[in-house]
Amino acid sequence: QVQLVESGGGLVQAGGSLRLSCAASGRTSSTYARGWFRQAPGKEREFVAAIRWSGGSTNYVDSVKGRFTISRDNAKNTVYLQMNSLKPEDTAVYYCAAKMGLYGPFNYWGQGTQVTVSS
């Protein structure tokens, strides 16, 4: 089992920045990738960004490219999401996730952290 704990959410004005953190514990040695997803009220959960644990390659949803950066600290088993130039439409609960192999879904999830961007 893998446990994921997010932190760093909050309320920020449009144009501001936040950094989310996600610390992992448990059987993390087989981690293939870690990611961030978000779910806004009344909407489905959507992919935001992901990073391969080995090599560090990243990918992003188009709506956050150039504004958000995902990074990792292998020693701390932690992944970060730096969010700049935040917009009201970024308001959502942000979830950290992990997957243990190339194929298959993200199958470990954190409890989520609220990000609210005011206009």
VENLINGI-V39246 format. One record per run of one state. SS is the DSSP state (a for helix, b for strand, c for the rest). FROM is the first residue (numbers start at 1). LEN is the number of residues. If there is no record, write none. Layout:
# VENLINGI-V39246
{{SS FROM LEN} {SS FROM LEN}}
This chain:
# VENLINGI-V39246
{{c 1 1} {b 2 6} {c 8 2} {b 10 4} {c 14 4} {b 18 9} {c 27 6} {b 33 7} {c 40 6} {b 46 7} {c 53 5} {b 58 3} {c 61 1} {a 62 3} {c 65 3} {b 68 6} {c 74 4} {b 78 6} {c 84 4} {a 88 3} {c 91 1} {b 92 8} {c 100 8} {b 108 2} {c 110 3} {b 113 6} {c 119 1}}
